[in-house]
Amino acid sequence: MVPVKQEAMNRYLQMAQFRQEVNEAIRQRAKQLEHNGVKAVDALHIACAETVGSEYFITCDKRLINRCSTLTIKVINPVDFMLEITSDDSN
């Protein structure tokens, strides 16, 4: 990994409130997601997010957003996420 990217990743990891270890249940869920056309690394990330009960999975990948439209976790782009949470705050 490029040193600048590594530094950024380290900063993000320091901000994380929770870190989910991959277990067999997560691996199996990721395989299910892969069978639905989700790339392996994305499937693993989504399976981890589902396991910890995340409401949102934020991404700029339009293909991923489309492939995950039927999931319980809401896969959404950052702009739509901000619009959604700010409209929820005003109600």
PyMOL Python script that loads the backbone (N, CA, C, O; Angstrom):
from pymol import cmd

cmd.read_pdbstr("""\
ATOM      1  N   MET A   1       0.850  -1.177   0.000  1.00  0.00           N
ATOM      2  CA  MET A   1       0.000   0.000   0.000  1.00  0.00           C
ATOM      3  C   MET A   1       0.895   1.239   0.000  1.00  0.00           C
ATOM      4  O   MET A   1       1.933   1.251   0.662  1.00  0.00           O
ATOM      5  N   VAL A   2       0.511   2.253  -0.718  1.00  0.00           N
ATOM      6  CA  VAL A   2       1.244   3.511  -0.776  1.00  0.00           C
ATOM      7  C   VAL A   2       1.261   4.118   0.631  1.00  0.00           C
ATOM      8  O   VAL A   2       0.235   4.106   1.311  1.00  0.00           O
ATOM      9  N   PRO A   3       2.408   4.649   1.082  1.00  0.00           N
ATOM     10  CA  PRO A   3       2.490   5.188   2.448  1.00  0.00           C
ATOM     11  C   PRO A   3       1.386   6.186   2.798  1.00  0.00           C
ATOM     12  O   PRO A   3       0.875   6.154   3.918  1.00  0.00           O
ATOM     13  N   VAL A   4       1.007   7.064   1.882  1.00  0.00           N
ATOM     14  CA  VAL A   4      -0.044   8.044   2.162  1.00  0.00           C
ATOM     15  C   VAL A   4      -1.368   7.327   2.407  1.00  0.00           C
ATOM     16  O   VAL A   4      -2.106   7.674   3.329  1.00  0.00           O
ATOM     17  N   LYS A   5      -1.666   6.331   1.584  1.00  0.00           N
ATOM     18  CA  LYS A   5      -2.897   5.559   1.772  1.00  0.00           C
ATOM     19  C   LYS A   5      -2.848   4.785   3.084  1.00  0.00           C
ATOM     20  O   LYS A   5      -3.857   4.677   3.780  1.00  0.00           O
ATOM     21  N   GLN A   6      -1.681   4.246   3.423  1.00  0.00           N
ATOM     22  CA  GLN A   6      -1.528   3.509   4.678  1.00  0.00           C
ATOM     23  C   GLN A   6      -1.773   4.435   5.870  1.00  0.00           C
ATOM     24  O   GLN A   6      -2.437   4.049   6.832  1.00  0.00           O
ATOM     25  N   GLU A   7      -1.240   5.648   5.805  1.00  0.00           N
ATOM     26  CA  GLU A   7      -1.460   6.613   6.883  1.00  0.00           C
ATOM     27  C   GLU A   7      -2.940   6.944   7.016  1.00  0.00           C
ATOM     28  O   GLU A   7      -3.466   7.004   8.127  1.00  0.00           O
ATOM     29  N   ALA A   8      -3.605   7.156   5.899  1.00  0.00           N
ATOM     30  CA  ALA A   8      -5.040   7.453   5.929  1.00  0.00           C
ATOM     31  C   ALA A   8      -5.808   6.282   6.526  1.00  0.00           C
ATOM     32  O   ALA A   8      -6.700   6.482   7.351  1.00  0.00           O
ATOM     33  N   MET A   9      -5.474   5.070   6.122  1.00  0.00           N
ATOM     34  CA  MET A   9      -6.147   3.884   6.653  1.00  0.00           C
ATOM     35  C   MET A   9      -5.929   3.766   8.156  1.00  0.00           C
ATOM     36  O   MET A   9      -6.858   3.429   8.890  1.00  0.00           O
ATOM     37  N   ASN A  10      -4.731   4.033   8.616  1.00  0.00           N
ATOM     38  CA  ASN A  10      -4.453   3.986  10.053  1.00  0.00           C
ATOM     39  C   ASN A  10      -5.286   5.010  10.814  1.00  0.00           C
ATOM     40  O   ASN A  10      -5.764   4.725  11.912  1.00  0.00           O
ATOM     41  N   ARG A  11      -5.464   6.199  10.244  1.00  0.00           N
ATOM     42  CA  ARG A  11      -6.297   7.224  10.892  1.00  0.00           C
ATOM     43  C   ARG A  11      -7.748   6.763  10.972  1.00  0.00           C
ATOM     44  O   ARG A  11      -8.407   6.940  11.997  1.00  0.00           O
ATOM     45  N   TYR A  12      -8.248   6.166   9.876  1.00  0.00           N
ATOM     46  CA  TYR A  12      -9.626   5.661   9.881  1.00  0.00           C
ATOM     47  C   TYR A  12      -9.798   4.559  10.924  1.00  0.00           C
ATOM     48  O   TYR A  12     -10.803   4.528  11.635  1.00  0.00           O
ATOM     49  N   LEU A  13      -8.833   3.667  11.017  1.00  0.00           N
ATOM     50  CA  LEU A  13      -8.925   2.582  11.992  1.00  0.00           C
ATOM     51  C   LEU A  13      -8.914   3.111  13.421  1.00  0.00           C
ATOM     52  O   LEU A  13      -9.573   2.546  14.294  1.00  0.00           O
ATOM     53  N   GLN A  14      -8.177   4.183  13.667  1.00  0.00           N
ATOM     54  CA  GLN A  14      -8.151   4.779  15.000  1.00  0.00           C
ATOM     55  C   GLN A  14      -9.496   5.390  15.368  1.00  0.00           C
ATOM     56  O   GLN A  14      -9.851   5.446  16.545  1.00  0.00           O
ATOM     57  N   MET A  15     -10.251   5.851  14.366  1.00  0.00           N
ATOM     58  CA  MET A  15     -11.567   6.444  14.625  1.00  0.00           C
ATOM     59  C   MET A  15     -12.648   5.389  14.830  1.00  0.00           C
ATOM     60  O   MET A  15     -13.717   5.688  15.362  1.00  0.00           O
ATOM     61  N   ALA A  16     -12.377   4.168  14.414  1.00  0.00           N
ATOM     62  CA  ALA A  16     -13.391   3.114  14.493  1.00  0.00           C
ATOM     63  C   ALA A  16     -13.796   2.873  15.943  1.00  0.00           C
ATOM     64  O   ALA A  16     -12.950   2.779  16.832  1.00  0.00           O
ATOM     65  N   GLN A  17     -15.089   2.775  16.160  1.00  0.00           N
ATOM     66  CA  GLN A  17     -15.604   2.492  17.493  1.00  0.00           C
ATOM     67  C   GLN A  17     -15.641   0.996  17.764  1.00  0.00           C
ATOM     68  O   GLN A  17     -15.667   0.567  18.918  1.00  0.00           O
ATOM     69  N   PHE A  18     -15.644   0.208  16.705  1.00  0.00           N
ATOM     70  CA  PHE A  18     -15.747  -1.239  16.844  1.00  0.00           C
ATOM     71  C   PHE A  18     -15.002  -1.896  15.695  1.00  0.00           C
ATOM     72  O   PHE A  18     -14.996  -1.388  14.573  1.00  0.00           O
ATOM     73  N   ARG A  19     -14.386  -3.005  15.975  1.00  0.00           N
ATOM     74  CA  ARG A  19     -13.677  -3.753  14.932  1.00  0.00           C
ATOM     75  C   ARG A  19     -14.184  -5.191  14.944  1.00  0.00           C
ATOM     76  O   ARG A  19     -14.026  -5.903  15.936  1.00  0.00           O
ATOM     77  N   GLN A  20     -14.785  -5.608  13.854  1.00  0.00           N
ATOM     78  CA  GLN A  20     -15.381  -6.939  13.753  1.00  0.00           C
ATOM     79  C   GLN A  20     -14.385  -7.926  13.153  1.00  0.00           C
ATOM     80  O   GLN A  20     -13.902  -7.733  12.036  1.00  0.00           O
ATOM     81  N   GLU A  21     -14.085  -8.971  13.895  1.00  0.00           N
ATOM     82  CA  GLU A  21     -13.238 -10.036  13.369  1.00  0.00           C
ATOM     83  C   GLU A  21     -14.078 -10.927  12.455  1.00  0.00           C
ATOM     84  O   GLU A  21     -15.268 -11.127  12.697  1.00  0.00           O
ATOM     85  N   VAL A  22     -13.467 -11.447  11.427  1.00  0.00           N
ATOM     86  CA  VAL A  22     -14.163 -12.334  10.491  1.00  0.00           C
ATOM     87  C   VAL A  22     -14.258 -13.727  11.110  1.00  0.00           C
ATOM     88  O   VAL A  22     -13.263 -14.292  11.565  1.00  0.00           O
ATOM     89  N   ASN A  23     -15.477 -14.266  11.117  1.00  0.00           N
ATOM     90  CA  ASN A  23     -15.700 -15.622  11.616  1.00  0.00           C
ATOM     91  C   ASN A  23     -16.382 -16.447  10.525  1.00  0.00           C
ATOM     92  O   ASN A  23     -16.614 -15.950   9.423  1.00  0.00           O
ATOM     93  N   GLU A  24     -16.699 -17.689  10.825  1.00  0.00           N
ATOM     94  CA  GLU A  24     -17.275 -18.576   9.812  1.00  0.00           C
ATOM     95  C   GLU A  24     -18.643 -18.090   9.339  1.00  0.00           C
ATOM     96  O   GLU A  24     -18.953 -18.196   8.152  1.00  0.00           O
ATOM     97  N   ALA A  25     -19.460 -17.565  10.237  1.00  0.00           N
ATOM     98  CA  ALA A  25     -20.785 -17.056   9.843  1.00  0.00           C
ATOM     99  C   ALA A  25     -20.646 -15.891   8.862  1.00  0.00           C
ATOM    100  O   ALA A  25     -21.409 -15.788   7.902  1.00  0.00           O
ATOM    101  N   ILE A  26     -19.685 -15.027   9.103  1.00  0.00           N
ATOM    102  CA  ILE A  26     -19.440 -13.895   8.202  1.00  0.00           C
ATOM    103  C   ILE A  26     -18.941 -14.402   6.850  1.00  0.00           C
ATOM    104  O   ILE A  26     -19.368 -13.912   5.805  1.00  0.00           O
ATOM    105  N   ARG A  27     -18.045 -15.377   6.869  1.00  0.00           N
ATOM    106  CA  ARG A  27     -17.556 -15.950   5.603  1.00  0.00           C
ATOM    107  C   ARG A  27     -18.703 -16.548   4.787  1.00  0.00           C
ATOM    108  O   ARG A  27     -18.770 -16.362   3.572  1.00  0.00           O
ATOM    109  N   GLN A  28     -19.600 -17.263   5.457  1.00  0.00           N
ATOM    110  CA  GLN A  28     -20.737 -17.873   4.759  1.00  0.00           C
ATOM    111  C   GLN A  28     -21.667 -16.808   4.184  1.00  0.00           C
ATOM    112  O   GLN A  28     -22.137 -16.934   3.053  1.00  0.00           O
ATOM    113  N   ARG A  29     -21.932 -15.759   4.965  1.00  0.00           N
ATOM    114  CA  ARG A  29     -22.788 -14.679   4.471  1.00  0.00           C
ATOM    115  C   ARG A  29     -22.130 -13.994   3.277  1.00  0.00           C
ATOM    116  O   ARG A  29     -22.804 -13.658   2.303  1.00  0.00           O
ATOM    117  N   ALA A  30     -20.832 -13.787   3.347  1.00  0.00           N
ATOM    118  CA  ALA A  30     -20.110 -13.164   2.230  1.00  0.00           C
ATOM    119  C   ALA A  30     -20.235 -14.021   0.971  1.00  0.00           C
ATOM    120  O   ALA A  30     -20.394 -13.487  -0.127  1.00  0.00           O
ATOM    121  N   LYS A  31     -20.165 -15.331   1.121  1.00  0.00           N
ATOM    122  CA  LYS A  31     -20.319 -16.217  -0.041  1.00  0.00           C
ATOM    123  C   LYS A  31     -21.713 -16.084  -0.645  1.00  0.00           C
ATOM    124  O   LYS A  31     -21.862 -16.104  -1.867  1.00  0.00           O
ATOM    125  N   GLN A  32     -22.739 -15.949   0.201  1.00  0.00           N
ATOM    126  CA  GLN A  32     -24.100 -15.738  -0.305  1.00  0.00           C
ATOM    127  C   GLN A  32     -24.166 -14.451  -1.122  1.00  0.00           C
ATOM    128  O   GLN A  32     -24.751 -14.418  -2.205  1.00  0.00           O
ATOM    129  N   LEU A  33     -23.564 -13.403  -0.593  1.00  0.00           N
ATOM    130  CA  LEU A  33     -23.561 -12.119  -1.297  1.00  0.00           C
ATOM    131  C   LEU A  33     -22.805 -12.222  -2.621  1.00  0.00           C
ATOM    132  O   LEU A  33     -23.222 -11.644  -3.625  1.00  0.00           O
ATOM    133  N   GLU A  34     -21.702 -12.954  -2.621  1.00  0.00           N
ATOM    134  CA  GLU A  34     -20.942 -13.154  -3.863  1.00  0.00           C
ATOM    135  C   GLU A  34     -21.795 -13.849  -4.920  1.00  0.00           C
ATOM    136  O   GLU A  34     -21.719 -13.510  -6.101  1.00  0.00           O
ATOM    137  N   HIS A  35     -22.605 -14.815  -4.503  1.00  0.00           N
ATOM    138  CA  HIS A  35     -23.483 -15.515  -5.449  1.00  0.00           C
ATOM    139  C   HIS A  35     -24.517 -14.573  -6.057  1.00  0.00           C
ATOM    140  O   HIS A  35     -25.084 -14.866  -7.110  1.00  0.00           O
ATOM    141  N   ASN A  36     -24.762 -13.447  -5.397  1.00  0.00           N
ATOM    142  CA  ASN A  36     -25.679 -12.431  -5.921  1.00  0.00           C
ATOM    143  C   ASN A  36     -24.944 -11.363  -6.723  1.00  0.00           C
ATOM    144  O   ASN A  36     -25.522 -10.329  -7.057  1.00  0.00           O
ATOM    145  N   GLY A  37     -23.669 -11.608  -7.033  1.00  0.00           N
ATOM    146  CA  GLY A  37     -22.928 -10.705  -7.900  1.00  0.00           C
ATOM    147  C   GLY A  37     -22.109  -9.645  -7.199  1.00  0.00           C
ATOM    148  O   GLY A  37     -21.587  -8.742  -7.853  1.00  0.00           O
ATOM    149  N   VAL A  38     -21.983  -9.730  -5.882  1.00  0.00           N
ATOM    150  CA  VAL A  38     -21.180  -8.759  -5.134  1.00  0.00           C
ATOM    151  C   VAL A  38     -19.734  -9.256  -5.117  1.00  0.00           C
ATOM    152  O   VAL A  38     -19.483 -10.432  -4.858  1.00  0.00           O
ATOM    153  N   LYS A  39     -18.791  -8.362  -5.391  1.00  0.00           N
ATOM    154  CA  LYS A  39     -17.369  -8.723  -5.379  1.00  0.00           C
ATOM    155  C   LYS A  39     -16.968  -9.207  -3.988  1.00  0.00           C
ATOM    156  O   LYS A  39     -17.532  -8.775  -2.983  1.00  0.00           O
ATOM    157  N   ALA A  40     -15.986 -10.109  -3.942  1.00  0.00           N
ATOM    158  CA  ALA A  40     -15.595 -10.778  -2.698  1.00  0.00           C
ATOM    159  C   ALA A  40     -15.276  -9.810  -1.558  1.00  0.00           C
ATOM    160  O   ALA A  40     -15.793  -9.971  -0.453  1.00  0.00           O
ATOM    161  N   VAL A  41     -14.444  -8.819  -1.809  1.00  0.00           N
ATOM    162  CA  VAL A  41     -14.057  -7.901  -0.733  1.00  0.00           C
ATOM    163  C   VAL A  41     -15.256  -7.071  -0.267  1.00  0.00           C
ATOM    164  O   VAL A  41     -15.404  -6.815   0.928  1.00  0.00           O
ATOM    165  N   ASP A  42     -16.108  -6.652  -1.200  1.00  0.00           N
ATOM    166  CA  ASP A  42     -17.318  -5.911  -0.828  1.00  0.00           C
ATOM    167  C   ASP A  42     -18.258  -6.803  -0.025  1.00  0.00           C
ATOM    168  O   ASP A  42     -18.858  -6.360   0.955  1.00  0.00           O
ATOM    169  N   ALA A  43     -18.384  -8.055  -0.442  1.00  0.00           N
ATOM    170  CA  ALA A  43     -19.254  -9.001   0.259  1.00  0.00           C
ATOM    171  C   ALA A  43     -18.790  -9.192   1.698  1.00  0.00           C
ATOM    172  O   ALA A  43     -19.611  -9.258   2.613  1.00  0.00           O
ATOM    173  N   LEU A  44     -17.498  -9.279   1.896  1.00  0.00           N
ATOM    174  CA  LEU A  44     -16.959  -9.443   3.243  1.00  0.00           C
ATOM    175  C   LEU A  44     -17.232  -8.207   4.098  1.00  0.00           C
ATOM    176  O   LEU A  44     -17.608  -8.330   5.264  1.00  0.00           O
ATOM    177  N   HIS A  45     -17.047  -7.029   3.529  1.00  0.00           N
ATOM    178  CA  HIS A  45     -17.319  -5.791   4.266  1.00  0.00           C
ATOM    179  C   HIS A  45     -18.795  -5.688   4.638  1.00  0.00           C
ATOM    180  O   HIS A  45     -19.129  -5.324   5.765  1.00  0.00           O
ATOM    181  N   ILE A  46     -19.670  -6.005   3.703  1.00  0.00           N
ATOM    182  CA  ILE A  46     -21.108  -5.925   3.973  1.00  0.00           C
ATOM    183  C   ILE A  46     -21.512  -6.958   5.017  1.00  0.00           C
ATOM    184  O   ILE A  46     -22.299  -6.656   5.914  1.00  0.00           O
ATOM    185  N   ALA A  47     -20.983  -8.170   4.909  1.00  0.00           N
ATOM    186  CA  ALA A  47     -21.294  -9.208   5.892  1.00  0.00           C
ATOM    187  C   ALA A  47     -20.867  -8.778   7.294  1.00  0.00           C
ATOM    188  O   ALA A  47     -21.582  -9.033   8.263  1.00  0.00           O
ATOM    189  N   CYS A  48     -19.724  -8.137   7.409  1.00  0.00           N
ATOM    190  CA  CYS A  48     -19.274  -7.626   8.715  1.00  0.00           C
ATOM    191  C   CYS A  48     -20.210  -6.533   9.219  1.00  0.00           C
ATOM    192  O   CYS A  48     -20.579  -6.519  10.393  1.00  0.00           O
ATOM    193  N   ALA A  49     -20.589  -5.626   8.337  1.00  0.00           N
ATOM    194  CA  ALA A  49     -21.491  -4.533   8.722  1.00  0.00           C
ATOM    195  C   ALA A  49     -22.841  -5.080   9.174  1.00  0.00           C
ATOM    196  O   ALA A  49     -23.415  -4.594  10.148  1.00  0.00           O
ATOM    197  N   GLU A  50     -23.347  -6.086   8.472  1.00  0.00           N
ATOM    198  CA  GLU A  50     -24.614  -6.708   8.877  1.00  0.00           C
ATOM    199  C   GLU A  50     -24.485  -7.349  10.255  1.00  0.00           C
ATOM    200  O   GLU A  50     -25.390  -7.239  11.083  1.00  0.00           O
ATOM    201  N   THR A  51     -23.367  -8.014  10.497  1.00  0.00           N
ATOM    202  CA  THR A  51     -23.146  -8.724  11.758  1.00  0.00           C
ATOM    203  C   THR A  51     -23.184  -7.789  12.959  1.00  0.00           C
ATOM    204  O   THR A  51     -23.708  -8.152  14.012  1.00  0.00           O
ATOM    205  N   VAL A  52     -22.639  -6.601  12.809  1.00  0.00           N
ATOM    206  CA  VAL A  52     -22.627  -5.660  13.936  1.00  0.00           C
ATOM    207  C   VAL A  52     -23.892  -4.816  14.000  1.00  0.00           C
ATOM    208  O   VAL A  52     -24.036  -3.976  14.889  1.00  0.00           O
ATOM    209  N   GLY A  53     -24.811  -5.035  13.061  1.00  0.00           N
ATOM    210  CA  GLY A  53     -26.091  -4.333  13.097  1.00  0.00           C
ATOM    211  C   GLY A  53     -26.077  -2.939  12.509  1.00  0.00           C
ATOM    212  O   GLY A  53     -26.896  -2.101  12.883  1.00  0.00           O
ATOM    213  N   SER A  54     -25.157  -2.678  11.593  1.00  0.00           N
ATOM    214  CA  SER A  54     -25.121  -1.360  10.951  1.00  0.00           C
ATOM    215  C   SER A  54     -26.398  -1.122  10.155  1.00  0.00           C
ATOM    216  O   SER A  54     -26.930  -2.033   9.520  1.00  0.00           O
ATOM    217  N   GLU A  55     -26.875   0.104  10.198  1.00  0.00           N
ATOM    218  CA  GLU A  55     -28.040   0.471   9.396  1.00  0.00           C
ATOM    219  C   GLU A  55     -27.634   0.815   7.970  1.00  0.00           C
ATOM    220  O   GLU A  55     -28.392   0.583   7.029  1.00  0.00           O
ATOM    221  N   TYR A  56     -26.429   1.373   7.812  1.00  0.00           N
ATOM    222  CA  TYR A  56     -25.972   1.867   6.519  1.00  0.00           C
ATOM    223  C   TYR A  56     -24.609   1.291   6.165  1.00  0.00           C
ATOM    224  O   TYR A  56     -23.781   1.006   7.030  1.00  0.00           O
ATOM    225  N   PHE A  57     -24.407   1.130   4.859  1.00  0.00           N
ATOM    226  CA  PHE A  57     -23.101   0.822   4.297  1.00  0.00           C
ATOM    227  C   PHE A  57     -22.881   1.875   3.223  1.00  0.00           C
ATOM    228  O   PHE A  57     -23.580   1.884   2.209  1.00  0.00           O
ATOM    229  N   ILE A  58     -21.925   2.754   3.433  1.00  0.00           N
ATOM    230  CA  ILE A  58     -21.737   3.906   2.550  1.00  0.00           C
ATOM    231  C   ILE A  58     -20.643   3.604   1.526  1.00  0.00           C
ATOM    232  O   ILE A  58     -19.541   3.179   1.872  1.00  0.00           O
ATOM    233  N   THR A  59     -20.984   3.838   0.250  1.00  0.00           N
ATOM    234  CA  THR A  59     -20.060   3.566  -0.844  1.00  0.00           C
ATOM    235  C   THR A  59     -20.363   4.483  -2.027  1.00  0.00           C
ATOM    236  O   THR A  59     -21.480   4.980  -2.169  1.00  0.00           O
ATOM    237  N   CYS A  60     -19.371   4.697  -2.862  1.00  0.00           N
ATOM    238  CA  CYS A  60     -19.574   5.446  -4.111  1.00  0.00           C
ATOM    239  C   CYS A  60     -19.755   4.505  -5.297  1.00  0.00           C
ATOM    240  O   CYS A  60     -19.894   4.963  -6.431  1.00  0.00           O
ATOM    241  N   ASP A  61     -19.756   3.215  -5.053  1.00  0.00           N
ATOM    242  CA  ASP A  61     -19.854   2.200  -6.100  1.00  0.00           C
ATOM    243  C   ASP A  61     -21.321   1.979  -6.492  1.00  0.00           C
ATOM    244  O   ASP A  61     -22.062   1.289  -5.792  1.00  0.00           O
ATOM    245  N   LYS A  62     -21.726   2.572  -7.615  1.00  0.00           N
ATOM    246  CA  LYS A  62     -23.127   2.468  -8.066  1.00  0.00           C
ATOM    247  C   LYS A  62     -23.539   1.025  -8.322  1.00  0.00           C
ATOM    248  O   LYS A  62     -24.671   0.633  -8.036  1.00  0.00           O
ATOM    249  N   ARG A  63     -22.628   0.249  -8.853  1.00  0.00           N
ATOM    250  CA  ARG A  63     -22.918  -1.160  -9.118  1.00  0.00           C
ATOM    251  C   ARG A  63     -23.238  -1.891  -7.814  1.00  0.00           C
ATOM    252  O   ARG A  63     -24.188  -2.671  -7.749  1.00  0.00           O
ATOM    253  N   LEU A  64     -22.449  -1.635  -6.790  1.00  0.00           N
ATOM    254  CA  LEU A  64     -22.669  -2.267  -5.488  1.00  0.00           C
ATOM    255  C   LEU A  64     -24.002  -1.819  -4.891  1.00  0.00           C
ATOM    256  O   LEU A  64     -24.750  -2.634  -4.351  1.00  0.00           O
ATOM    257  N   ILE A  65     -24.290  -0.541  -4.990  1.00  0.00           N
ATOM    258  CA  ILE A  65     -25.565  -0.018  -4.487  1.00  0.00           C
ATOM    259  C   ILE A  65     -26.726  -0.740  -5.163  1.00  0.00           C
ATOM    260  O   ILE A  65     -27.674  -1.157  -4.497  1.00  0.00           O
ATOM    261  N   ASN A  66     -26.655  -0.888  -6.474  1.00  0.00           N
ATOM    262  CA  ASN A  66     -27.725  -1.569  -7.216  1.00  0.00           C
ATOM    263  C   ASN A  66     -27.838  -3.041  -6.839  1.00  0.00           C
ATOM    264  O   ASN A  66     -28.945  -3.556  -6.682  1.00  0.00           O
ATOM    265  N   ARG A  67     -26.718  -3.714  -6.695  1.00  0.00           N
ATOM    266  CA  ARG A  67     -26.736  -5.149  -6.371  1.00  0.00           C
ATOM    267  C   ARG A  67     -27.250  -5.415  -4.959  1.00  0.00           C
ATOM    268  O   ARG A  67     -27.703  -6.521  -4.665  1.00  0.00           O
ATOM    269  N   CYS A  68     -27.186  -4.430  -4.098  1.00  0.00           N
ATOM    270  CA  CYS A  68     -27.567  -4.629  -2.697  1.00  0.00           C
ATOM    271  C   CYS A  68     -28.904  -3.986  -2.343  1.00  0.00           C
ATOM    272  O   CYS A  68     -29.216  -3.813  -1.164  1.00  0.00           O
ATOM    273  N   SER A  69     -29.676  -3.638  -3.332  1.00  0.00           N
ATOM    274  CA  SER A  69     -30.929  -2.906  -3.079  1.00  0.00           C
ATOM    275  C   SER A  69     -31.956  -3.702  -2.279  1.00  0.00           C
ATOM    276  O   SER A  69     -32.860  -3.107  -1.692  1.00  0.00           O
ATOM    277  N   THR A  70     -31.844  -5.022  -2.238  1.00  0.00           N
ATOM    278  CA  THR A  70     -32.821  -5.834  -1.510  1.00  0.00           C
ATOM    279  C   THR A  70     -32.370  -6.209  -0.100  1.00  0.00           C
ATOM    280  O   THR A  70     -33.105  -6.881   0.623  1.00  0.00           O
ATOM    281  N   LEU A  71     -31.186  -5.789   0.294  1.00  0.00           N
ATOM    282  CA  LEU A  71     -30.676  -6.137   1.622  1.00  0.00           C
ATOM    283  C   LEU A  71     -31.356  -5.317   2.709  1.00  0.00           C
ATOM    284  O   LEU A  71     -31.909  -4.250   2.445  1.00  0.00           O
ATOM    285  N   THR A  72     -31.310  -5.826   3.928  1.00  0.00           N
ATOM    286  CA  THR A  72     -31.836  -5.087   5.078  1.00  0.00           C
ATOM    287  C   THR A  72     -30.971  -3.868   5.366  1.00  0.00           C
ATOM    288  O   THR A  72     -31.490  -2.784   5.634  1.00  0.00           O
ATOM    289  N   ILE A  73     -29.643  -4.043   5.312  1.00  0.00           N
ATOM    290  CA  ILE A  73     -28.731  -2.910   5.486  1.00  0.00           C
ATOM    291  C   ILE A  73     -28.874  -2.009   4.256  1.00  0.00           C
ATOM    292  O   ILE A  73     -28.975  -2.496   3.131  1.00  0.00           O
ATOM    293  N   LYS A  74     -28.881  -0.718   4.477  1.00  0.00           N
ATOM    294  CA  LYS A  74     -29.063   0.227   3.375  1.00  0.00           C
ATOM    295  C   LYS A  74     -27.696   0.585   2.792  1.00  0.00           C
ATOM    296  O   LYS A  74     -26.880   1.234   3.447  1.00  0.00           O
ATOM    297  N   VAL A  75     -27.462   0.156   1.558  1.00  0.00           N
ATOM    298  CA  VAL A  75     -26.219   0.467   0.847  1.00  0.00           C
ATOM    299  C   VAL A  75     -26.493   1.730   0.045  1.00  0.00           C
ATOM    300  O   VAL A  75     -27.364   1.753  -0.825  1.00  0.00           O
ATOM    301  N   ILE A  76     -25.738   2.782   0.349  1.00  0.00           N
ATOM    302  CA  ILE A  76     -26.098   4.121  -0.116  1.00  0.00           C
ATOM    303  C   ILE A  76     -24.840   4.943  -0.391  1.00  0.00           C
ATOM    304  O   ILE A  76     -23.789   4.694   0.200  1.00  0.00           O
ATOM    305  N   ASN A  77     -24.952   5.925  -1.290  1.00  0.00           N
ATOM    306  CA  ASN A  77     -23.792   6.787  -1.547  1.00  0.00           C
ATOM    307  C   ASN A  77     -23.746   7.904  -0.491  1.00  0.00           C
ATOM    308  O   ASN A  77     -24.758   8.194   0.148  1.00  0.00           O
ATOM    309  N   PRO A  78     -22.583   8.523  -0.312  1.00  0.00           N
ATOM    310  CA  PRO A  78     -22.423   9.514   0.757  1.00  0.00           C
ATOM    311  C   PRO A  78     -23.381  10.702   0.661  1.00  0.00           C
ATOM    312  O   PRO A  78     -23.874  11.177   1.684  1.00  0.00           O
ATOM    313  N   VAL A  79     -23.648  11.184  -0.545  1.00  0.00           N
ATOM    314  CA  VAL A  79     -24.543  12.337  -0.701  1.00  0.00           C
ATOM    315  C   VAL A  79     -25.958  11.972  -0.270  1.00  0.00           C
ATOM    316  O   VAL A  79     -26.586  12.704   0.495  1.00  0.00           O
ATOM    317  N   ASP A  80     -26.461  10.841  -0.760  1.00  0.00           N
ATOM    318  CA  ASP A  80     -27.804  10.410  -0.372  1.00  0.00           C
ATOM    319  C   ASP A  80     -27.888  10.128   1.126  1.00  0.00           C
ATOM    320  O   ASP A  80     -28.914  10.387   1.755  1.00  0.00           O
ATOM    321  N   PHE A  81     -26.814   9.602   1.687  1.00  0.00           N
ATOM    322  CA  PHE A  81     -26.778   9.358   3.128  1.00  0.00           C
ATOM    323  C   PHE A  81     -26.934  10.669   3.899  1.00  0.00           C
ATOM    324  O   PHE A  81     -27.735  10.754   4.830  1.00  0.00           O
ATOM    325  N   MET A  82     -26.171  11.681   3.512  1.00  0.00           N
ATOM    326  CA  MET A  82     -26.260  12.974   4.200  1.00  0.00           C
ATOM    327  C   MET A  82     -27.651  13.576   4.047  1.00  0.00           C
ATOM    328  O   MET A  82     -28.202  14.112   5.008  1.00  0.00           O
ATOM    329  N   LEU A  83     -28.220  13.492   2.853  1.00  0.00           N
ATOM    330  CA  LEU A  83     -29.576  14.006   2.643  1.00  0.00           C
ATOM    331  C   LEU A  83     -30.579  13.258   3.510  1.00  0.00           C
ATOM    332  O   LEU A  83     -31.489  13.860   4.079  1.00  0.00           O
ATOM    333  N   GLU A  84     -30.410  11.961   3.606  1.00  0.00           N
ATOM    334  CA  GLU A  84     -31.337  11.148   4.395  1.00  0.00           C
ATOM    335  C   GLU A  84     -31.254  11.460   5.882  1.00  0.00           C
ATOM    336  O   GLU A  84     -32.280  11.620   6.542  1.00  0.00           O
ATOM    337  N   ILE A  85     -30.047  11.545   6.407  1.00  0.00           N
ATOM    338  CA  ILE A  85     -29.951  11.775   7.850  1.00  0.00           C
ATOM    339  C   ILE A  85     -30.316  13.205   8.225  1.00  0.00           C
ATOM    340  O   ILE A  85     -30.825  13.437   9.322  1.00  0.00           O
ATOM    341  N   THR A  86     -30.069  14.165   7.344  1.00  0.00           N
ATOM    342  CA  THR A  86     -30.463  15.536   7.673  1.00  0.00           C
ATOM    343  C   THR A  86     -31.967  15.715   7.549  1.00  0.00           C
ATOM    344  O   THR A  86     -32.550  16.507   8.290  1.00  0.00           O
ATOM    345  N   SER A  87     -32.611  15.002   6.635  1.00  0.00           N
ATOM    346  CA  SER A  87     -34.074  15.097   6.545  1.00  0.00           C
ATOM    347  C   SER A  87     -34.716  14.387   7.728  1.00  0.00           C
ATOM    348  O   SER A  87     -35.782  14.803   8.182  1.00  0.00           O
ATOM    349  N   ASP A  88     -34.092  13.318   8.243  1.00  0.00           N
ATOM    350  CA  ASP A  88     -34.597  12.634   9.433  1.00  0.00           C
ATOM    351  C   ASP A  88     -34.496  13.539  10.657  1.00  0.00           C
ATOM    352  O   ASP A  88     -35.377  13.526  11.517  1.00  0.00           O
ATOM    353  N   ASP A  89     -33.418  14.326  10.736  1.00  0.00           N
ATOM    354  CA  ASP A  89     -33.225  15.231  11.869  1.00  0.00           C
ATOM    355  C   ASP A  89     -34.253  16.347  11.892  1.00  0.00           C
ATOM    356  O   ASP A  89     -34.613  16.834  12.964  1.00  0.00           O
ATOM    357  N   SER A  90     -34.732  16.759  10.725  1.00  0.00           N
ATOM    358  CA  SER A  90     -35.668  17.882  10.669  1.00  0.00           C
ATOM    359  C   SER A  90     -37.105  17.453  10.952  1.00  0.00           C
ATOM    360  O   SER A  90     -37.971  18.307  11.138  1.00  0.00           O
ATOM    361  N   ASN A  91     -37.376  16.150  10.988  1.00  0.00           N
ATOM    362  CA  ASN A  91     -38.739  15.659  11.277  1.00  0.00           C
ATOM    363  C   ASN A  91     -38.964  15.461  12.745  1.00  0.00           C
ATOM    364  O   ASN A  91     -40.052  15.054  13.154  1.00  0.00           O
TER     365      ASN A  91
END
""", "prot")
cmd.dss("prot")
cmd.show_as("cartoon", "prot")
cmd.util.cbc("prot")
cmd.orient("prot")
